[in-house]
Amino acid sequence: MQLGVNVPNFGPGTDPGVLREWARTVEGLGFDLLMVSDHVAVTPDVAVRYPEPFHEPFTTLSWLAGTTTGLRLGTTVLVLPYRNPLLVARMAGTLDRLSGGRFVLGVGVGWARQEFDALGVPFGARGRLTDEYLGALRETWQQHGGSVPVWVGGHSEAALRRAVRFGDAWHPLRLPLARMRSVLAEHPVPGFAPRIALRLTDAPVEDPERPAGVGSVDQVIGDLRQLRDLGAETVVFDPYHGDPEETRRPQTAWRDLTTVTSQWKAETT
């Protein structure tokens, strides 16, 4: 099972030097995958949690591709209805080729109504548009050769149907283990690549609704074991918890990532 990190590409502390150091840290710790988020118009509903500067994901990952070697690079998740699918196919294919086949396209339908309005995209049609655009991506890659792995986010019935129809993996975001286990028991999916939180606590968290990745280091390692047993090919850690000021203190996330990956390697090697 491979491990990845969702790196903040937004917020007051995220300048080019910090992004470069994130990439060096993630690759240096032996992670397999670095992913970034997507917003185009940072409207007030977005800015509360993901404020400017917000670095555009394709541009950011292209730059980071040149500063890394074997690290895979991806989006978690690209809001697919925001862009013409032919443009997405071109950008994703180019980034994949220039990086030596290291790109993963994680996609979702989006949630920020004000951002949809600012971009002139009908919020109520986002599910239908996502399905249409995924079909267009597949058709474009079939016509021109080559393809990029597609991970489909979301956990609604529509999202699961979308993952089965168009995706290489189901990519749920920050769910409790029990919820993921239940979904997998009821739905055959093409692959399983969850994104979970990463927040280490001194004492175990006893909440039955505890999200995977939150708790003592032993709990988090236990989460990884259970996800591996559920068939996860990749698990992506998300160390950001909603406060933009966190981006000024990446050392906390780097410490937690070091702790978890060191213990996981000791157990699995």
C-alpha positions in Angstrom: 0.0 0.0 0.0 1.4 3.4 -1.0 1.1 6.6 1.1 0.6 10.1 -0.1 0.2 13.6 1.4 -2.3 16.4 0.5 -0.1 19.5 0.6 -1.6 22.9 1.3 -1.3 25.0 -1.9 -3.2 27.9 -0.4 -3.1 30.2 2.6 -0.9 33.0 4.1 2.1 30.7 4.8 2.2 29.0 1.4 4.9 30.8 -0.6 7.0 29.1 -3.3 9.8 28.3 -0.8 7.3 26.6 1.6 5.8 24.6 -1.3 9.3 23.5 -2.4 10.1 22.5 1.1 6.8 20.5 1.4 7.8 18.6 -1.8 11.3 17.9 -0.4 9.9 16.8 2.9 7.3 14.5 1.4 9.7 12.9 -1.0 12.5 12.7 1.6 10.2 10.9 4.1 9.6 8.2 1.4 6.0 9.0 0.5 4.8 7.9 -2.9 2.4 10.7 -3.8 2.0 14.5 -3.3 -1.5 16.0 -4.1 -2.9 19.5 -4.0 -6.4 21.0 -4.0 -8.4 23.1 -6.5 -10.3 26.3 -6.4 -10.4 28.9 -9.2 -12.4 31.8 -7.9 -11.7 32.2 -4.2 -15.1 33.5 -3.3 -16.1 34.3 0.4 -17.4 30.7 1.0 -14.1 29.3 -0.2 -11.8 31.9 1.5 -13.0 31.0 5.0 -11.0 27.8 4.8 -8.8 28.1 1.7 -7.8 31.8 1.3 -5.4 33.4 -1.1 -2.9 32.9 -2.3 -4.3 29.9 -3.9 -1.9 28.3 -6.3 -3.5 26.7 -9.4 -3.0 23.0 -9.2 -1.8 22.1 -12.7 0.7 25.0 -12.7 1.9 24.1 -9.2 2.3 20.4 -9.9 4.1 21.1 -13.2 6.6 23.3 -11.2 7.0 20.6 -8.5 7.5 17.9 -11.1 10.8 19.6 -11.9 11.9 19.6 -8.3 11.1 16.0 -7.6 12.1 12.7 -9.1 10.0 9.6 -8.4 7.2 11.2 -6.5 3.7 10.9 -8.1 1.7 14.1 -8.3 -2.0 14.6 -8.3 -5.2 16.6 -7.5 -7.4 15.9 -4.6 -9.7 17.0 -6.0 -10.0 18.9 -9.2 -13.5 20.4 -9.5 -14.2 19.1 -12.9 -17.2 21.3 -13.9 -15.0 24.4 -13.7 -13.0 23.7 -16.8 -13.7 22.6 -20.4 -13.0 18.8 -20.4 -10.8 19.1 -23.6 -8.6 21.6 -21.7 -8.4 19.3 -18.7 -7.5 16.4 -21.0 -4.8 18.4 -22.6 -3.3 19.8 -19.3 -3.5 16.4 -17.5 -2.0 14.5 -20.4 0.8 17.1 -20.8 1.6 17.1 -17.1 1.7 13.3 -17.1 4.0 13.1 -20.1 6.4 15.8 -18.8 6.6 14.2 -15.4 7.4 10.8 -16.8 3.9 9.3 -16.1 3.6 10.5 -12.5 0.2 12.3 -12.6 -3.0 11.2 -11.0 -6.2 13.1 -11.7 -8.5 13.1 -8.7 -11.9 14.7 -9.5 -15.0 15.8 -7.7 -18.2 17.8 -8.4 -17.4 20.7 -6.1 -19.4 22.3 -3.2 -18.9 26.2 -3.3 -22.0 27.7 -4.7 -20.6 31.2 -4.9 -17.6 30.0 -6.8 -19.9 28.2 -9.3 -21.8 31.5 -9.7 -18.6 33.5 -10.2 -17.5 31.0 -13.0 -20.9 31.0 -14.7 -21.4 27.3 -14.1 -24.8 26.1 -12.9 -24.5 24.7 -9.4 -27.4 22.4 -9.8 -26.0 20.8 -12.9 -22.6 20.0 -11.4 -23.2 16.2 -11.1 -24.5 15.9 -14.7 -21.6 18.0 -16.0 -19.0 15.9 -14.1 -20.4 12.8 -15.7 -20.4 14.4 -19.2 -16.8 15.7 -18.7 -15.5 12.4 -17.5 -16.9 10.8 -20.6 -15.3 13.4 -22.7 -11.9 12.9 -21.0 -12.1 9.1 -21.7 -13.1 9.7 -25.3 -10.3 12.2 -25.9 -7.6 10.0 -24.4 -8.9 7.0 -26.4 -8.7 9.0 -29.6 -5.3 10.5 -29.0 -3.6 7.6 -27.1 -2.5 7.5 -23.6 -4.5 8.1 -20.4 -4.2 9.3 -16.9 -5.4 7.5 -13.7 -8.7 9.0 -12.6 -9.8 8.9 -8.9 -13.4 9.9 -8.3 -14.2 11.7 -5.0 -17.4 11.8 -3.1 -19.5 9.2 -1.2 -23.0 9.7 -2.4 -24.8 7.1 -4.5 -24.2 9.2 -7.6 -20.5 9.5 -6.8 -20.1 5.8 -6.3 -21.8 5.1 -9.7 -19.5 7.7 -11.2 -16.4 6.0 -9.7 -17.5 2.6 -11.1 -18.4 4.0 -14.6 -15.5 6.3 -15.1 -12.8 5.9 -12.5 -9.7 3.9 -11.7 -10.4 4.3 -8.0 -12.9 5.6 -5.5 -11.3 8.5 -3.6 -13.4 9.2 -0.5 -12.4 12.2 1.6 -12.0 12.2 5.4 -14.6 9.6 6.3 -14.7 7.4 9.4 -13.5 3.8 8.9 -16.9 2.4 9.6 -18.4 4.4 6.8 -15.8 3.4 4.3 -16.1 -0.2 5.3 -19.9 -0.1 4.9 -19.7 1.5 1.4 -17.2 -1.0 0.2 -19.3 -3.9 1.5 -22.3 -2.6 -0.6 -20.6 -1.3 -3.7 -18.0 -2.9 -6.0 -15.5 -0.2 -6.9 -12.6 -0.3 -9.4 -10.0 0.6 -6.8 -9.8 2.2 -3.4 -7.6 5.3 -2.6 -9.0 7.2 0.4 -7.8 10.6 1.7 -7.9 10.6 5.5 -7.0 13.2 8.1 -3.8 13.4 10.0 -4.0 14.8 13.5 -2.0 13.1 16.2 -3.1 13.3 19.8 -1.4 12.4 23.0 -4.2 10.2 24.2 -6.5 7.9 22.2 -9.7 9.5 20.8 -12.7 7.5 22.0 -15.3 9.2 19.8 -17.1 6.4 17.8 -17.3 8.9 14.8 -13.6 9.5 14.9 -12.4 10.2 11.4 -9.6 7.9 10.2 -6.2 9.4 10.8 -7.2 11.3 14.0 -6.0 10.0 17.3 -2.9 8.6 18.9 -0.1 7.3 16.7 -1.2 3.7 17.5 -4.8 4.5 16.4 -3.5 6.0 13.1 -1.3 3.0 12.5 -4.3 0.8 13.2 -6.3 2.8 10.7 -3.7 2.1 8.0 -3.8 -1.6 8.8 -7.6 -1.6 8.4 -7.5 0.4 5.2 -4.9 -2.0 3.8 -7.1 -4.9 4.7 -10.0 -3.2 2.9 -8.0 -3.1 -0.2 -6.6 0.4 -0.3 -3.9 0.8 -2.9 -3.0 4.3 -1.7 -3.8 6.3 1.4 -3.4 10.0 1.2 -2.9 11.9 4.5 -4.5 15.4 4.8 -2.7 17.3 7.7 -4.7 20.5 7.2 -7.7 21.1 9.5 -9.3 24.3 8.3 -7.4 27.1 10.0 -5.5 29.1 7.4 -2.9 30.1 10.1 -1.8 26.4 10.1 -0.1 27.1 6.7 2.4 29.3 8.6 3.4 26.4 10.8 4.1 23.4 8.5 6.6 22.0 10.9 3.7 20.5 13.0 2.5 18.6 10.0 6.0 17.5 9.0 6.5 16.2 12.6 3.3 14.2 12.5 4.1 12.8 9.0 7.6 11.8 10.2 6.2 10.0 13.3 3.6 8.1 11.4 5.7 7.1 8.4 8.6 6.0 10.6 6.4 3.7 12.7 4.6 2.4 9.6 7.9 1.6 7.8 9.2 -0.2 10.9 6.1 -2.4 11.0 5.9 -3.2 7.3 9.6 -3.6 6.3 
